[in-house]
């Protein structure tokens, strides 16, 4: 675990103030600007590194260190042995460096109160972004159209995307945020959940529905099912919240049509994905052990693309496990799966150890487990692990149970 910073009273207060500023900037960046998020993350990483060098933070006992290390080693090995090592190493490095998000949050959030405050703030920020997404869709003339009055935000306005470059990113971030914060809406988890929290959650849910990203919707439902299995009280409240979101689906014809297409075998996008996945499996069979290297799908796919496919070039395969299998082989897929196996095992153990009266702590841990379950299920039809904004939020949510556990152990 990370040892809390110690020292004279004045530096400690100044350090806490800096930490709060950087955390706030990071949260704002996650919602509005990837550049701001990465800058704040780099500053928090430097803060953590200084703590390690100064002896105020120790590396021993950090959770998930072994599976993360295995993932890093396999990624770098697959990159180094690929047909284009330099390009693969660049792609691998981007993903590997994001892992620091997990440990930065573990260091920067001192206890469950701070974790709850950060996640609540992120929910409010994402509700603002979602509201903008709702406005984008509401004023958009139709598919392919733009609204000049909104400037850059008016492009591709027929699907909610907020400040992100594409709607799939907004859907991934909103799914994680909604699931992670849902348990805090339960009366048992908070004496007064507050209308602001409920309103923010529903607004974020409306924006999530208007992204029209079916894979994220399915992942969200899987996360809700996980949450219902974890919480002891308040299942009716969770069901009511999901029902309200379902009303949005019924009232919006476009959302309803998109939802109906999930079970339509003749849907053209579903057919295209099947052809894409067959090509991906063919690549994996020819590069079984360590794959074609990170970023290699873009290079290799044209040789394996089905003649029936509408697109003969692909940068990713719209399936996270398959993408990892193709780019890092069986060894890489096992290393990636180990990260989440260890996470769920540790988080479940933390949840079992928490006493029944620790409702806030239990809500935070249960929300984290549900959010990661939704993230993984959503990744079966989207390469969400390759989206930096989504992955950073996933690592933030993954850190929460370990922050709770550390605070509980200190008490």
Backbone torsions as a table, in degrees:
resi	resn	phi	psi	omega
1	UNK	NA	165.0	178.3
2	UNK	-90.3	126.3	-179.7
3	UNK	-77.9	133.2	179.3
4	UNK	-58.1	148.6	177.8
5	UNK	-67.0	141.2	179.4
6	UNK	-128.5	162.7	178.5
7	UNK	151.7	-170.6	179.8
8	UNK	-62.0	159.5	-174.6
9	UNK	-60.9	-43.3	-175.1
10	UNK	-65.6	-50.3	177.7
11	UNK	-59.9	-35.6	-179.5
12	UNK	-64.0	-44.0	178.4
13	UNK	-63.9	-45.0	178.4
14	UNK	-61.6	-40.2	178.7
15	UNK	-64.6	-39.7	177.7
16	UNK	-64.7	-38.8	179.4
17	UNK	-65.8	-42.8	177.9
18	UNK	-64.1	-41.9	177.9
19	UNK	-59.0	-45.0	-179.7
20	UNK	-63.5	-40.3	179.3
21	UNK	-64.1	-45.3	-178.6
22	UNK	-67.2	-39.3	176.8
23	UNK	-63.4	-42.3	177.9
24	UNK	-62.7	-43.1	178.1
25	UNK	-63.9	-38.0	179.0
26	UNK	-64.6	-44.5	179.5
27	UNK	-63.0	-44.5	178.4
28	UNK	-62.0	-40.8	179.3
29	UNK	-64.0	-39.1	178.1
30	UNK	-59.5	-32.1	-178.1
31	UNK	-89.0	-35.7	-168.4
32	UNK	-119.7	-26.5	-172.1
33	UNK	-154.3	116.7	178.4
34	UNK	-64.7	-33.0	179.1
35	UNK	-63.6	-46.1	177.8
36	UNK	-63.8	-41.3	-179.7
37	UNK	-62.1	-45.1	-179.4
38	UNK	-68.0	-36.0	178.3
39	UNK	-65.8	-46.9	178.7
40	UNK	-64.3	-38.6	178.8
41	UNK	-63.6	-41.1	178.0
42	UNK	-62.5	-40.6	179.2
43	UNK	-66.2	-40.9	177.4
44	UNK	-65.9	-36.0	177.7
45	UNK	-65.6	-40.1	176.4
46	UNK	-63.7	-39.2	177.4
47	UNK	-60.8	-44.1	178.6
48	UNK	-65.2	-44.2	179.9
49	UNK	-60.4	-41.1	178.3
50	UNK	-63.8	-38.2	177.1
51	UNK	-63.2	-37.5	178.5
52	UNK	-67.6	-46.5	-179.0
53	UNK	-63.6	-39.7	-178.0
54	UNK	-79.5	-5.9	179.1
55	UNK	83.1	8.5	179.7
56	UNK	-85.5	-16.9	176.7
57	UNK	-131.7	136.3	-178.6
58	UNK	-115.9	146.1	-175.7
59	UNK	-83.2	-23.9	-175.6
60	UNK	-64.9	136.7	178.1
61	UNK	87.2	2.5	177.9
62	UNK	-64.6	133.6	-176.6
63	UNK	-70.2	150.5	175.8
64	UNK	63.1	14.2	-177.1
65	UNK	-62.1	-41.4	-177.0
66	UNK	-67.8	-49.3	177.9
67	UNK	-64.7	-35.4	175.9
68	UNK	-64.3	-41.8	179.3
69	UNK	-63.5	-41.3	178.5
70	UNK	-62.4	-41.9	178.9
71	UNK	-62.6	-41.7	-179.9
72	UNK	-64.9	-45.8	-178.5
73	UNK	-62.7	-45.4	-179.3
74	UNK	-65.3	-40.8	-179.8
75	UNK	-61.9	-45.0	-179.8
76	UNK	-68.6	-37.0	177.9
77	UNK	-65.8	-43.9	178.9
78	UNK	-62.6	-38.3	178.7
79	UNK	-66.9	-45.6	-177.3
80	UNK	-65.0	-28.8	-178.4
81	UNK	-97.2	6.0	-178.6
82	UNK	-78.9	173.7	179.7
83	UNK	-71.3	-21.2	178.7
84	UNK	-133.4	79.5	-172.8
85	UNK	-59.0	-41.6	-176.8
86	UNK	-63.5	-47.6	179.8
87	UNK	-64.5	-42.0	179.7
88	UNK	-65.8	-39.5	178.2
89	UNK	-63.7	-37.1	177.9
90	UNK	-64.0	-45.5	179.2
91	UNK	-64.7	-43.6	-179.6
92	UNK	-63.2	-41.0	-178.0
93	UNK	-61.5	-38.9	179.6
94	UNK	-59.6	-45.3	-179.8
95	UNK	-70.5	-39.4	-178.6
96	UNK	-64.9	-41.8	-177.6
97	UNK	-64.0	-27.0	-180.0
98	UNK	-67.1	-18.9	178.8
99	UNK	-60.6	-26.1	179.6
100	UNK	-59.3	-24.2	178.3
101	UNK	-55.3	-42.9	-178.2
102	UNK	-59.5	-49.2	-175.9
103	UNK	-76.3	-30.4	175.3
104	UNK	-62.5	-44.7	179.7
105	UNK	-68.3	-35.3	177.0
106	UNK	-61.7	-34.8	179.1
107	UNK	-80.0	-40.2	-171.4
108	UNK	-80.9	-23.4	179.9
109	UNK	-98.6	108.0	-173.4
110	UNK	-74.4	-27.6	-175.4
111	UNK	-158.1	-178.4	-177.7
112	UNK	-64.5	-33.4	178.5
113	UNK	-62.2	-45.6	179.4
114	UNK	-65.2	-40.1	178.5
115	UNK	-63.9	-42.1	178.5
116	UNK	-64.3	-41.4	179.2
117	UNK	-63.7	-42.2	-179.3
118	UNK	-65.0	-46.1	-178.3
119	UNK	-67.1	-35.7	177.0
120	UNK	-66.4	-41.4	176.9
121	UNK	-63.4	-40.7	178.1
122	UNK	-63.7	-37.6	177.7
123	UNK	-61.0	-44.8	-180.0
124	UNK	-63.4	-44.1	179.6
125	UNK	-62.8	-41.5	-180.0
126	UNK	-71.0	-28.2	174.8
127	UNK	-65.8	-37.1	176.8
128	UNK	-64.4	-44.6	178.3
129	UNK	-63.6	-42.2	179.6
130	UNK	-63.1	-39.5	177.9
131	UNK	-61.5	-40.8	175.5
132	UNK	-61.6	-39.3	177.0
133	UNK	-62.6	-39.4	177.1
134	UNK	-62.3	-42.3	178.6
135	UNK	-64.6	-40.8	177.6
136	UNK	-55.0	-48.2	-178.3
137	UNK	-69.5	-38.5	-176.3
138	UNK	-64.2	-37.5	-176.6
139	UNK	-95.5	-3.4	-176.6
140	UNK	-74.7	131.6	-179.9
141	UNK	-65.3	-28.9	-179.0
142	UNK	161.3	179.2	-179.9
143	UNK	-56.2	134.2	178.6
144	UNK	82.8	-7.4	-177.2
145	UNK	-89.5	167.4	177.6
146	UNK	-134.1	158.2	177.2
147	UNK	-118.3	105.5	-174.7
148	UNK	-63.2	-28.9	-178.4
149	UNK	-64.1	-24.5	179.7
150	UNK	-90.9	0.8	179.6
151	UNK	63.3	-137.4	179.3
152	UNK	-60.1	-27.7	179.6
153	UNK	-71.8	-13.8	-178.7
154	UNK	-85.5	-6.9	178.5
155	UNK	-79.0	144.0	-179.7
156	UNK	51.3	49.2	-170.7
157	UNK	-86.2	-3.9	-175.7
158	UNK	-75.3	-10.4	174.5
159	UNK	-131.8	133.0	-176.1
160	UNK	-59.1	129.2	176.9
161	UNK	-138.8	-9.4	179.0
162	UNK	59.0	-131.8	-179.5
163	UNK	-91.5	1.6	-179.2
164	UNK	-84.0	162.1	-177.3
165	UNK	-73.9	-23.0	-177.2
166	UNK	-148.9	151.9	-176.4
167	UNK	-64.4	-28.6	-179.2
168	UNK	-64.7	-34.2	177.3
169	UNK	-66.4	-46.0	178.1
170	UNK	-60.1	-42.3	179.9
171	UNK	-62.1	-42.5	-179.5
172	UNK	-65.5	-42.9	179.9
173	UNK	-67.8	-42.5	-179.8
174	UNK	-65.8	-40.0	179.4
175	UNK	-59.7	-47.3	178.8
176	UNK	-61.2	-44.8	-177.4
177	UNK	-67.1	-44.4	-179.9
178	UNK	-61.2	-46.0	-177.8
179	UNK	-70.0	-39.5	-178.1
180	UNK	-66.2	-31.7	-176.6
181	UNK	-98.7	-8.9	-177.1
182	UNK	-57.0	-43.6	-178.5
183	UNK	-62.9	-23.5	179.5
184	UNK	-74.2	-8.6	175.2
185	UNK	-81.7	-13.5	-175.9
186	UNK	-75.5	139.5	179.4
187	UNK	-57.6	-33.4	-178.5
188	UNK	-67.4	-28.1	-176.9
189	UNK	-87.6	-11.8	-178.8
190	UNK	-155.8	131.4	179.7
191	UNK	-57.8	-37.6	177.5
192	UNK	-139.4	94.1	-178.2
193	UNK	-55.3	-29.7	177.5
194	UNK	86.7	132.7	179.7
195	UNK	-66.3	-28.7	178.8
196	UNK	-61.8	-39.3	-179.6
197	UNK	-70.1	-42.8	179.8
198	UNK	-65.1	-44.2	179.8
199	UNK	-62.5	-45.1	179.5
200	UNK	-60.8	-40.3	-178.8
201	UNK	-65.8	-42.1	-179.6
202	UNK	-69.0	-39.0	177.3
203	UNK	-64.1	-43.9	177.0
204	UNK	-61.9	-37.2	177.9
205	UNK	-65.1	-38.7	178.0
206	UNK	-64.0	-43.5	177.0
207	UNK	-63.4	-37.6	177.9
208	UNK	-61.7	-43.5	178.8
209	UNK	-62.0	-37.0	-175.7
210	UNK	-82.7	3.0	170.0
211	UNK	-75.3	-22.4	-180.0
212	UNK	62.4	25.0	179.9
213	UNK	-92.3	103.5	-172.7
214	UNK	-65.9	-38.6	179.7
215	UNK	-61.9	-40.3	177.9
216	UNK	-66.9	-36.4	176.7
217	UNK	-60.9	-46.5	-179.6
218	UNK	-63.3	-42.1	176.9
219	UNK	-60.8	-40.4	178.8
220	UNK	-61.4	-43.6	178.8
221	UNK	-64.2	-37.2	176.5
222	UNK	-64.6	-38.8	177.2
223	UNK	-65.5	-38.8	177.2
224	UNK	-63.8	-42.6	177.9
225	UNK	-61.5	-39.9	177.0
226	UNK	-63.1	-42.1	-179.2
227	UNK	-64.0	-41.1	179.2
228	UNK	-63.4	-30.1	178.5
229	UNK	-77.6	-20.3	-174.6
230	UNK	-95.4	-37.4	-174.3
231	UNK	-81.3	145.6	179.1
232	UNK	-92.1	-35.5	179.8
233	UNK	-129.7	151.2	176.6
234	UNK	96.7	12.0	-179.8
235	UNK	-63.5	-31.8	179.0
236	UNK	-64.7	-38.7	179.6
237	UNK	-64.9	-43.2	178.4
238	UNK	-61.7	-45.4	179.5
239	UNK	-61.9	-38.2	179.4
240	UNK	-66.0	-40.1	178.3
241	UNK	-63.4	-42.4	177.5
242	UNK	-66.2	-35.6	178.5
243	UNK	-63.9	-40.0	177.7
244	UNK	-63.1	-39.3	176.2
245	UNK	-66.2	-35.8	178.5
246	UNK	-63.8	-31.5	177.3
247	UNK	-61.3	-37.4	176.6
248	UNK	-58.9	-41.8	179.3
249	UNK	-62.0	-42.1	-177.6
250	UNK	-72.0	-32.5	-177.3
251	UNK	-82.7	-24.6	-178.7
252	UNK	-101.1	108.5	-176.9
253	UNK	-56.9	-39.2	-179.4
254	UNK	-63.5	-42.1	178.8
255	UNK	-66.7	-41.5	-179.8
256	UNK	-62.8	-43.5	179.1
257	UNK	-63.1	-39.9	179.4
258	UNK	-65.1	-40.0	178.7
259	UNK	-66.0	-40.3	179.2
260	UNK	-64.2	-29.6	-177.8
261	UNK	-70.9	-12.8	179.1
262	UNK	-60.6	-37.7	-177.1
263	UNK	-102.3	16.6	179.9
264	UNK	-97.4	108.2	-177.7
265	UNK	-67.0	-18.5	-179.2
266	UNK	-90.1	1.0	179.6
267	UNK	-59.8	127.9	-175.3
268	UNK	-62.8	-35.1	179.9
269	UNK	-69.8	-34.6	176.6
270	UNK	-65.8	-41.4	178.5
271	UNK	-63.4	-41.9	179.7
272	UNK	-64.0	-37.6	178.8
273	UNK	-65.5	-40.7	179.4
274	UNK	-61.2	-42.9	177.6
275	UNK	-64.2	-39.3	179.3
276	UNK	-64.3	-43.6	-178.9
277	UNK	-66.6	-35.9	176.3
278	UNK	-63.3	-41.6	177.6
279	UNK	-64.1	-40.7	178.7
280	UNK	-62.4	-41.7	178.4
281	UNK	-64.6	-35.1	177.5
282	UNK	-64.6	-41.2	176.8
283	UNK	-63.3	-43.2	-178.3
284	UNK	-62.5	-39.4	179.8
285	UNK	-62.2	-33.8	-178.6
286	UNK	-83.9	-12.7	-179.2
287	UNK	-138.6	63.3	-164.6
288	UNK	-73.5	-38.8	-169.5
289	UNK	-76.5	-58.3	-177.0
290	UNK	-121.5	9.9	173.8
291	UNK	70.3	-166.7	-177.1
292	UNK	-95.9	2.0	179.8
293	UNK	95.7	147.8	177.3
294	UNK	-53.5	131.5	-177.9
295	UNK	81.9	0.5	-175.5
296	UNK	-75.1	-18.2	179.5
297	UNK	-59.3	-42.6	-179.7
298	UNK	-59.9	-34.1	-178.2
299	UNK	-80.2	-40.1	-171.8
300	UNK	-92.6	-23.6	-171.2
301	UNK	-58.2	-42.7	-177.8
302	UNK	-54.6	-30.2	-179.4
303	UNK	-75.1	-20.0	-176.1
304	UNK	-111.6	-4.9	-175.0
305	UNK	-62.2	138.6	177.2
306	UNK	-69.3	138.8	177.0
307	UNK	-58.9	-23.3	-178.8
308	UNK	-81.7	-14.2	-176.5
309	UNK	-69.7	141.9	179.7
310	UNK	-71.5	-33.5	179.0
311	UNK	-113.8	123.6	-178.3
312	UNK	-92.2	-4.1	177.8
313	UNK	-128.4	137.4	-179.0
314	UNK	-141.6	140.5	173.9
315	UNK	-90.8	-26.3	175.7
316	UNK	-150.6	170.7	-168.7
317	UNK	-107.6	13.1	179.2
318	UNK	53.8	35.9	176.9
319	UNK	-161.7	112.2	-174.2
320	UNK	-62.8	-52.0	179.7
321	UNK	-59.7	-40.1	179.6
322	UNK	-66.6	-40.5	178.3
323	UNK	-59.6	-43.9	-179.5
324	UNK	-68.4	-39.8	177.0
325	UNK	-60.3	-43.8	-178.3
326	UNK	-68.3	-42.2	-173.5
327	UNK	-88.2	-25.2	-177.7
328	UNK	-128.0	3.7	175.1
329	UNK	73.0	-173.1	-179.8
330	UNK	-63.0	-38.7	179.8
331	UNK	-61.8	-44.4	179.8
332	UNK	-65.9	-40.2	179.3
333	UNK	-63.4	-41.2	178.0
334	UNK	-63.5	-40.7	179.2
335	UNK	-65.1	-40.8	179.8
336	UNK	-65.6	-44.6	179.5
337	UNK	-63.6	-34.2	-178.9
338	UNK	-61.7	-35.2	178.6
339	UNK	-55.9	-46.7	-174.3
340	UNK	-81.8	-29.8	173.9
341	UNK	-62.2	-47.2	178.3
342	UNK	-63.9	-40.5	-179.6
343	UNK	-61.0	-51.6	-177.0
344	UNK	-63.9	-38.2	179.1
345	UNK	-63.9	-45.8	-179.9
346	UNK	-67.8	-43.9	-178.4
347	UNK	-64.4	-40.2	178.6
348	UNK	-64.7	-38.4	177.9
349	UNK	-65.4	-39.6	177.1
350	UNK	-62.3	-43.6	-179.8
351	UNK	-62.6	-40.0	-180.0
352	UNK	-66.6	-32.3	-177.5
353	UNK	-77.3	-23.2	-176.7
354	UNK	-70.4	135.0	179.5
355	UNK	-69.9	156.1	-178.3
356	UNK	-57.8	-30.9	-177.2
357	UNK	-76.5	-12.9	178.9
358	UNK	-83.5	66.4	-171.5
359	UNK	-68.1	-40.6	179.9
360	UNK	-63.3	-45.4	-179.8
361	UNK	-62.7	-42.0	179.4
362	UNK	-64.7	-38.2	179.2
363	UNK	-65.3	-40.7	179.7
364	UNK	-63.5	-44.4	-177.8
365	UNK	-69.9	-43.5	179.2
366	UNK	-62.8	-40.8	177.7
367	UNK	-63.2	-38.4	178.6
368	UNK	-63.6	-46.0	179.6
369	UNK	-61.7	-45.6	-179.4
370	UNK	-63.8	-41.1	-178.5
371	UNK	-64.0	-42.2	179.6
372	UNK	-70.2	-33.2	174.8
373	UNK	-63.2	-43.8	177.1
374	UNK	-64.0	-37.8	178.3
375	UNK	-61.5	-44.6	-178.4
376	UNK	-69.2	-41.6	178.6
377	UNK	-67.0	-41.2	176.5
378	UNK	-61.0	-29.4	179.9
379	UNK	-73.6	-5.6	177.4
380	UNK	-73.6	-18.8	178.1
381	UNK	-124.9	1.0	176.5
382	UNK	-141.9	148.0	176.9
383	UNK	-88.1	67.4	-176.2
384	UNK	-73.2	-19.0	178.3
385	UNK	-74.4	-11.8	176.8
386	UNK	-97.1	4.3	-179.0
387	UNK	-101.9	110.0	-172.5
388	UNK	-56.0	-45.5	-178.3
389	UNK	-60.8	-42.5	-179.6
390	UNK	-68.6	-43.1	-177.7
391	UNK	-64.7	-39.1	178.3
392	UNK	-61.1	-42.7	178.0
393	UNK	-65.9	-38.2	178.0
394	UNK	-60.6	-43.4	179.1
395	UNK	-66.9	-35.9	175.9
396	UNK	-59.9	-48.2	-178.6
397	UNK	-65.7	-36.0	179.0
398	UNK	-64.3	-31.3	-177.5
399	UNK	-73.2	-23.7	-171.8
400	UNK	-58.2	-47.6	-179.7
401	UNK	-59.1	-33.8	-177.6
402	UNK	-76.7	-29.3	171.6
403	UNK	-64.7	-44.3	178.9
404	UNK	-62.1	-44.4	-178.6
405	UNK	-63.5	-41.9	-179.9
406	UNK	-63.1	-43.9	179.6
407	UNK	-64.1	-39.1	179.4
408	UNK	-66.1	-40.7	178.9
409	UNK	-65.3	-38.2	179.1
410	UNK	-65.1	-37.1	178.5
411	UNK	-69.1	NA	NA
